Amino acid sequence: MNARLPRFVAFAVCAGALALRAGAAPLPDESPHRSLGVGSCAASTCHGAAESWKGANVLQTEYHTWLRGDKHARAYALLLNARSREIAAKLGLAEPAHRAAICLDCHAHNVPHARREKEFVLADGVGCEACHGPAQRWIQRHVAPGTTHAANVAEGLYPGADVEQRARLCLSCHLGNTRKFVTHRMMGAGHPRLSFELDTFSRLQPLHYRIDEDWMRRKGSWDGVANWAVGQVVAAQETLKLLLDPARGRDGLFPELALFDCHACHQPMSNRRNKGRLPAGPGAVRLNDSGLLMLRVVAQRVDGALGAELSRQIERLHLAIANGNDAPAQVRATLLLTERLLPPVVARRFTAEDVRGMMAALLDDGISGHYTDYAGAEQATMALQSLTNGLRQRGALPQGAAQAALKRLLATVAEDESFKADSFKAALRELRSALETGSRR
């Protein structure tokens, strides 16, 4: 593709890539419906039962699971601690963190006052409706005899069973979007670095649902490998959109550095960790391409020709960003390829052979030095963990096989400041050997 796209072509590419997929639901905080508050779900005869009901097709204990074990329930309370007060002071916010929109947009279900019923409590944090959508229209219908999941979605229930839409919802806070975003300035003031992978983070949550025949009949299949693959495509799209957005892609004279590799700059001058893996060479402020690296592996499996094209385009993207040469056109061209990739990835039913192929590609890339940066190594580790689970679920890997090697790989990325690329590569070699041994059993 010509790097110097004519202006009207570049606009068409951007407009097509940024358009919402037909039928995509608005995110819960964008919904026009009113939010009732967590209390509307918490009754003992609804989702606040002390024990699961016998014969019920849902657990009925969802509220207690959320309240006692889910970090989302404590998201608002974090805004009241000393660290949040310090961040707000350093940023010069006019209001404390628990009243500032840039904090509340992700630490609570921060819908406009006009869309809050009187029982709604902002301090409930990231509650039921922040993920399931404002309940004004679907709360009565969803308990009516004979109702369907599709009918509830039509009334405003967020379609979280759809992996693409679930990924967009989770990433809207765990990565950010054009409306809400953790900037480099916020990180400089003390906000933690963000990283996310859909399958891993879904497994970390205490489950308040049961994936059984009834769930799959109503909502479709659940597959961790698909969660990982689709999540990577959506994450890449959201990152590229942020790069293009003039309100998010820049910070004064500089680009928005939160979109770049933290550890390319945040390391001692004596540390030679930034070895110039990318075509731009050493010393460049390096785009955080960890998601794009994972995406390349997915694309090569789903559509080999598109995967090769995407790999070439990622190199052009890095060169353009490093050299300041027509970077927006290269971002748009990369985004367009992700739009082409998403439908076949969503439609793919990943086989054990697919999983093995993607794991082999990740291991080969890592051992050859593609993940010498921490962000790439972190994403690759989460990917390998998800794919190992997927291989086991498909009956292609005995229970416990490769578990010790995977645990040692996880240890190499446990602390970003102590990350050693050589130790990571050694752990990858061990995991590859363990997987080969386990697959022969």
PLY file of the C-alpha trace (Angstrom):
ply
format ascii 1.0
element vertex 441
property float x
property float y
property float z
element edge 440
property int vertex1
property int vertex2
end_header
0.00 0.00 0.00
1.31 3.44 -0.90
2.35 5.21 2.30
1.27 8.57 0.90
-2.44 8.00 0.56
-4.40 10.81 -1.12
-6.31 12.80 1.47
-9.73 11.62 0.38
-8.59 7.96 0.40
-7.07 8.33 3.85
-10.33 9.80 5.13
-12.34 6.97 3.61
-10.06 4.38 5.20
-10.35 6.07 8.58
-14.12 6.52 8.36
-14.64 2.89 7.39
-12.34 1.58 10.10
-13.78 3.74 12.86
-17.40 2.94 12.06
-19.22 0.70 14.53
-20.04 -2.76 13.26
-23.67 -3.06 12.24
-25.69 -4.12 15.25
-23.01 -3.20 17.81
-24.56 -2.15 21.11
-23.66 1.12 22.82
-21.41 0.63 25.83
-23.36 0.68 29.12
-22.21 4.20 30.02
-23.35 5.40 26.58
-26.79 3.81 26.71
-29.79 6.19 26.62
-31.60 4.14 29.26
-31.69 4.89 32.99
-29.62 3.05 35.59
-31.39 1.76 38.70
-28.39 0.91 40.88
-26.95 -2.27 42.36
-29.78 -2.49 44.87
-32.20 -3.41 42.10
-30.36 -6.75 41.70
-29.44 -7.47 45.33
-32.68 -8.85 46.81
-32.52 -12.39 48.18
-35.19 -13.45 45.69
-33.15 -12.04 42.76
-29.34 -12.22 42.64
-28.64 -11.70 46.33
-29.41 -15.15 47.67
-27.06 -16.58 50.29
-26.95 -19.94 48.48
-27.64 -21.08 44.95
-31.19 -22.13 44.28
-31.77 -25.73 43.33
-33.12 -26.07 39.82
-32.43 -22.44 38.88
-30.66 -21.77 35.60
-28.56 -19.01 37.23
-26.70 -19.08 40.53
-28.82 -16.37 42.27
-25.73 -15.50 44.40
-24.19 -13.08 41.91
-24.49 -9.99 44.11
-22.55 -11.56 46.99
-19.85 -12.85 44.64
-19.41 -9.33 43.26
-19.53 -7.65 46.68
-17.13 -9.99 48.48
-14.62 -11.03 45.84
-14.77 -8.80 42.79
-12.33 -5.87 42.61
-14.87 -3.93 40.53
-16.97 -3.55 43.69
-14.09 -1.67 45.35
-13.13 0.49 42.39
-14.82 3.64 43.76
-13.35 3.15 47.26
-9.84 3.32 45.76
-10.51 6.94 44.85
-10.71 7.79 48.55
-7.26 6.50 49.50
-4.05 8.48 49.97
-2.60 7.52 46.61
-5.65 8.80 44.74
-5.60 12.05 46.71
-1.94 12.45 45.79
-2.60 11.76 42.09
-5.44 14.29 42.02
-3.25 16.91 43.72
-0.35 16.36 41.33
-2.66 16.64 38.34
-4.12 19.85 39.74
-7.69 18.55 39.52
-10.36 21.01 40.60
-12.15 18.24 42.51
-10.96 15.26 44.58
-10.57 11.96 42.75
-13.92 10.57 43.93
-15.68 13.52 42.26
-13.53 13.97 39.16
-14.97 12.61 35.92
-11.59 11.44 34.60
-11.41 9.08 37.60
-15.09 8.18 37.95
-15.45 7.25 34.28
-13.62 3.98 34.98
-13.88 3.62 38.76
-17.69 3.77 38.75
-20.71 3.54 36.49
-20.50 7.27 35.85
-23.61 7.94 33.79
-25.11 11.47 33.62
-27.39 12.46 36.50
-30.36 12.56 34.16
-29.93 8.84 33.55
-29.75 7.85 37.25
-32.79 6.71 39.19
-33.07 7.95 42.79
-31.85 4.58 44.16
-28.65 4.74 42.10
-25.47 5.04 44.22
-22.29 6.14 42.47
-20.17 4.81 45.36
-21.18 1.26 44.42
-18.33 1.45 41.93
-18.31 -0.72 38.85
-21.60 -2.41 39.59
-24.04 -4.65 37.75
-25.20 -2.09 35.20
-21.65 -0.99 34.35
-21.24 -4.36 32.63
-24.79 -5.55 31.97
-26.23 -2.23 30.84
-28.75 0.16 32.43
-31.67 -1.95 33.64
-34.56 0.45 33.14
-36.13 -1.46 30.26
-34.92 -5.04 30.70
-35.14 -5.62 34.45
-38.80 -6.70 34.39
-38.59 -8.56 31.10
-35.58 -10.69 32.03
-37.56 -12.59 34.69
-40.72 -12.99 32.64
-41.65 -16.56 31.66
-40.50 -17.45 28.16
-38.22 -14.46 27.71
-35.05 -14.92 25.67
-31.57 -13.50 25.95
-32.01 -11.86 22.54
-35.19 -10.14 23.73
-33.38 -8.79 26.79
-30.55 -7.49 24.63
-33.10 -5.73 22.44
-34.30 -3.92 25.58
-30.84 -2.69 26.55
-29.09 -5.63 28.25
-25.47 -5.40 27.15
-24.53 -8.44 24.99
-21.56 -9.53 27.08
-21.81 -13.09 25.79
-20.65 -11.77 22.40
-16.87 -11.95 22.73
-16.21 -8.95 20.46
-18.57 -6.71 22.37
-17.33 -8.00 25.72
-13.79 -7.15 24.63
-14.80 -3.60 23.67
-16.49 -3.14 27.04
-13.55 -4.40 29.12
-10.99 -2.51 27.04
-12.93 0.75 27.37
-11.39 1.01 30.85
-8.51 -1.47 30.88
-6.99 0.19 27.82
-9.16 3.25 27.24
-10.98 4.73 24.30
-11.49 8.13 22.73
-13.77 9.20 25.62
-11.79 7.97 28.64
-8.13 7.19 28.88
-5.29 6.90 31.43
-2.78 9.35 30.03
0.99 9.48 30.48
0.48 12.50 32.75
-1.82 10.45 34.97
0.78 7.69 35.14
3.44 10.28 35.90
1.28 11.43 38.81
1.17 7.87 40.18
-1.53 5.91 38.33
-0.44 2.30 37.67
0.53 1.18 34.18
-2.33 -0.57 32.37
-2.12 -3.97 30.73
-4.94 -6.30 29.74
-5.72 -9.60 28.07
-9.34 -10.68 27.85
-9.09 -14.40 28.65
-6.56 -14.01 31.47
-8.48 -11.22 33.17
-11.78 -13.08 32.76
-10.25 -16.07 34.58
-8.97 -13.85 37.37
-12.48 -12.66 38.16
-14.58 -14.65 40.63
-17.19 -16.27 38.40
-20.78 -15.27 39.06
-22.15 -17.50 36.31
-21.99 -21.16 35.37
-20.98 -22.21 31.85
-23.29 -25.18 31.35
-25.64 -26.48 28.67
-28.35 -24.00 29.62
-25.91 -21.04 29.41
-24.63 -22.16 26.01
-28.15 -22.74 24.73
-29.11 -19.19 25.63
-25.86 -17.36 24.86
-23.60 -19.52 22.68
-20.25 -21.18 23.30
-17.45 -20.03 25.60
-13.89 -20.62 24.46
-10.81 -19.12 26.14
-8.78 -19.32 22.92
-11.43 -17.34 21.05
-11.55 -14.86 23.93
-7.79 -14.35 23.61
-7.74 -14.08 19.81
-10.73 -11.75 19.44
-9.54 -9.70 22.40
-6.20 -9.15 20.69
-7.84 -7.88 17.49
-10.12 -5.50 19.37
-7.24 -4.25 21.56
-5.17 -3.52 18.46
-8.08 -1.63 16.91
-8.66 0.47 20.00
-4.95 1.32 20.27
-4.80 2.41 16.63
-7.94 4.53 17.03
-6.36 6.26 20.02
-3.26 7.02 17.96
-5.45 8.66 15.33
-7.61 10.65 17.73
-6.31 14.23 17.97
-7.69 14.51 21.51
-5.92 11.33 22.69
-3.02 10.72 20.34
-1.06 13.80 21.33
-0.05 15.60 24.50
1.07 19.08 23.55
4.23 18.89 21.44
4.65 15.14 22.10
2.63 12.10 21.13
0.55 10.52 23.91
3.35 8.55 25.51
1.00 6.15 27.32
0.58 4.45 23.93
4.31 3.80 23.68
6.60 1.30 25.40
7.20 2.53 28.96
10.45 0.61 29.32
12.04 2.04 26.20
12.61 5.17 28.30
12.10 4.16 31.94
15.35 2.31 32.54
18.88 3.20 33.62
21.15 4.48 30.86
23.45 1.53 31.57
20.67 -0.96 30.82
20.90 -2.22 27.24
17.41 -3.74 27.23
16.26 -1.56 24.31
18.31 -3.33 21.65
16.54 -2.00 18.59
14.43 -5.05 17.70
12.15 -2.93 15.53
13.14 -1.67 12.07
13.44 1.89 13.43
16.55 0.82 15.37
17.68 1.70 18.91
16.90 5.01 20.55
13.48 5.46 18.98
10.48 6.10 21.23
8.91 2.74 20.56
5.19 2.18 20.08
3.80 -0.40 22.48
3.25 -3.04 19.82
2.68 -5.97 22.18
-0.90 -6.43 20.96
0.12 -6.14 17.33
2.73 -8.85 17.83
0.06 -11.20 19.21
-2.27 -10.18 16.40
0.26 -11.20 13.79
0.32 -14.73 15.24
-3.48 -14.95 15.10
-3.61 -13.59 11.55
-1.00 -16.01 10.25
-3.14 -18.91 11.47
-6.51 -17.62 10.31
-5.44 -16.12 6.96
-1.81 -16.64 5.99
-1.78 -14.02 3.23
-3.41 -11.42 5.47
-0.99 -12.32 8.27
2.01 -11.71 5.99
0.52 -8.41 4.84
-0.11 -7.38 8.44
3.49 -8.21 9.41
4.83 -5.99 6.62
2.41 -3.22 7.55
3.44 -3.29 11.22
7.05 -2.70 10.14
5.95 0.23 7.96
3.96 1.59 10.90
6.98 1.54 13.22
9.21 3.22 10.65
6.62 5.91 9.99
6.13 6.65 13.70
9.88 6.75 14.35
10.61 8.96 11.34
7.49 11.14 11.49
6.90 10.29 7.85
3.19 10.03 7.03
2.44 8.18 10.29
-1.35 8.81 10.27
-1.71 7.09 6.89
0.23 4.08 8.14
-1.90 3.90 11.31
-5.05 3.96 9.14
-3.65 1.28 6.84
-2.90 -0.95 9.84
-6.36 -0.32 11.27
-7.95 -1.28 7.97
-6.15 -4.64 8.05
-7.47 -5.31 11.56
-10.99 -4.58 10.30
-10.47 -7.19 7.58
-9.13 -9.67 10.12
-11.85 -9.38 12.76
-14.74 -11.23 10.98
-12.73 -14.40 10.20
-11.29 -14.45 13.73
-14.77 -14.08 15.28
-16.07 -16.86 13.02
-13.15 -19.23 13.62
-13.69 -22.36 15.66
-10.15 -22.90 16.87
-9.01 -26.52 16.74
-6.22 -28.16 18.73
-4.08 -27.88 15.59
-4.77 -24.12 15.46
-3.80 -23.77 19.11
-0.58 -25.72 18.65
0.30 -23.63 15.60
-0.20 -20.33 17.43
1.76 -21.56 20.44
4.62 -22.66 18.21
4.66 -19.26 16.51
4.70 -17.44 19.86
7.48 -19.62 21.21
9.57 -19.28 18.04
9.12 -15.49 17.97
10.01 -15.18 21.64
13.09 -17.39 21.45
14.31 -15.50 18.37
14.06 -12.20 20.29
10.76 -10.61 19.30
9.78 -10.06 22.94
12.90 -8.47 24.39
10.68 -5.65 25.66
8.64 -6.25 28.81
5.23 -5.40 27.33
5.66 -7.92 24.54
6.91 -10.60 26.95
3.97 -9.94 29.28
1.41 -10.32 26.49
3.14 -13.41 25.12
3.08 -15.01 28.57
-0.63 -14.37 29.04
-1.22 -15.71 25.53
0.74 -18.90 26.18
-1.15 -19.43 29.43
-4.51 -19.06 27.66
-3.47 -21.30 24.78
-2.09 -23.97 27.11
-5.46 -24.02 28.89
-7.17 -24.19 25.50
-5.04 -27.13 24.42
-5.84 -28.95 27.64
-9.57 -28.30 27.26
-9.41 -29.80 23.78
-7.95 -32.99 25.20
-4.62 -32.43 23.45
-2.52 -31.96 26.60
-2.68 -34.03 29.80
-3.71 -32.33 33.01
-0.65 -30.86 34.73
1.67 -31.21 31.74
3.86 -28.14 31.22
2.43 -26.56 34.38
5.80 -26.19 36.12
7.38 -24.65 33.02
4.49 -22.24 32.62
4.80 -21.24 36.27
8.49 -20.43 35.74
7.62 -18.40 32.64
5.08 -16.39 34.66
7.77 -15.68 37.25
9.99 -14.03 34.63
7.36 -11.33 33.98
6.17 -10.93 37.58
8.05 -7.62 38.00
8.57 -5.28 35.07
11.55 -3.51 36.60
13.47 -6.74 37.11
12.58 -8.28 33.73
15.49 -10.03 31.99
15.02 -10.95 28.35
17.54 -13.82 28.55
15.70 -15.40 31.49
12.43 -15.04 29.62
13.85 -16.76 26.52
15.26 -19.58 28.65
11.80 -20.10 30.18
10.27 -20.18 26.70
12.68 -22.93 25.67
11.75 -24.92 28.77
8.03 -24.48 28.06
8.47 -25.60 24.45
10.26 -28.75 25.59
7.60 -29.45 28.23
4.78 -29.02 25.71
6.47 -31.36 23.25
6.92 -33.98 25.98
3.33 -33.57 27.21
1.87 -33.85 23.70
3.66 -37.19 23.17
2.12 -38.81 26.26
0 1
1 2
2 3
3 4
4 5
5 6
6 7
7 8
8 9
9 10
10 11
11 12
12 13
13 14
14 15
15 16
16 17
17 18
18 19
19 20
20 21
21 22
22 23
23 24
24 25
25 26
26 27
27 28
28 29
29 30
30 31
31 32
32 33
33 34
34 35
35 36
36 37
37 38
38 39
39 40
40 41
41 42
42 43
43 44
44 45
45 46
46 47
47 48
48 49
49 50
50 51
51 52
52 53
53 54
54 55
55 56
56 57
57 58
58 59
59 60
60 61
61 62
62 63
63 64
64 65
65 66
66 67
67 68
68 69
69 70
70 71
71 72
72 73
73 74
74 75
75 76
76 77
77 78
78 79
79 80
80 81
81 82
82 83
83 84
84 85
85 86
86 87
87 88
88 89
89 90
90 91
91 92
92 93
93 94
94 95
95 96
96 97
97 98
98 99
99 100
100 101
101 102
102 103
103 104
104 105
105 106
106 107
107 108
108 109
109 110
110 111
111 112
112 113
113 114
114 115
115 116
116 117
117 118
118 119
119 120
120 121
121 122
122 123
123 124
124 125
125 126
126 127
127 128
128 129
129 130
130 131
131 132
132 133
133 134
134 135
135 136
136 137
137 138
138 139
139 140
140 141
141 142
142 143
143 144
144 145
145 146
146 147
147 148
148 149
149 150
150 151
151 152
152 153
153 154
154 155
155 156
156 157
157 158
158 159
159 160
160 161
161 162
162 163
163 164
164 165
165 166
166 167
167 168
168 169
169 170
170 171
171 172
172 173
173 174
174 175
175 176
176 177
177 178
178 179
179 180
180 181
181 182
182 183
183 184
184 185
185 186
186 187
187 188
188 189
189 190
190 191
191 192
192 193
193 194
194 195
195 196
196 197
197 198
198 199
199 200
200 201
201 202
202 203
203 204
204 205
205 206
206 207
207 208
208 209
209 210
210 211
211 212
212 213
213 214
214 215
215 216
216 217
217 218
218 219
219 220
220 221
221 222
222 223
223 224
224 225
225 226
226 227
227 228
228 229
229 230
230 231
231 232
232 233
233 234
234 235
235 236
236 237
237 238
238 239
239 240
240 241
241 242
242 243
243 244
244 245
245 246
246 247
247 248
248 249
249 250
250 251
251 252
252 253
253 254
254 255
255 256
256 257
257 258
258 259
259 260
260 261
261 262
262 263
263 264
264 265
265 266
266 267
267 268
268 269
269 270
270 271
271 272
272 273
273 274
274 275
275 276
276 277
277 278
278 279
279 280
280 281
281 282
282 283
283 284
284 285
285 286
286 287
287 288
288 289
289 290
290 291
291 292
292 293
293 294
294 295
295 296
296 297
297 298
298 299
299 300
300 301
301 302
302 303
303 304
304 305
305 306
306 307
307 308
308 309
309 310
310 311
311 312
312 313
313 314
314 315
315 316
316 317
317 318
318 319
319 320
320 321
321 322
322 323
323 324
324 325
325 326
326 327
327 328
328 329
329 330
330 331
331 332
332 333
333 334
334 335
335 336
336 337
337 338
338 339
339 340
340 341
341 342
342 343
343 344
344 345
345 346
346 347
347 348
348 349
349 350
350 351
351 352
352 353
353 354
354 355
355 356
356 357
357 358
358 359
359 360
360 361
361 362
362 363
363 364
364 365
365 366
366 367
367 368
368 369
369 370
370 371
371 372
372 373
373 374
374 375
375 376
376 377
377 378
378 379
379 380
380 381
381 382
382 383
383 384
384 385
385 386
386 387
387 388
388 389
389 390
390 391
391 392
392 393
393 394
394 395
395 396
396 397
397 398
398 399
399 400
400 401
401 402
402 403
403 404
404 405
405 406
406 407
407 408
408 409
409 410
410 411
411 412
412 413
413 414
414 415
415 416
416 417
417 418
418 419
419 420
420 421
421 422
422 423
423 424
424 425
425 426
426 427
427 428
428 429
429 430
430 431
431 432
432 433
433 434
434 435
435 436
436 437
437 438
438 439
439 440
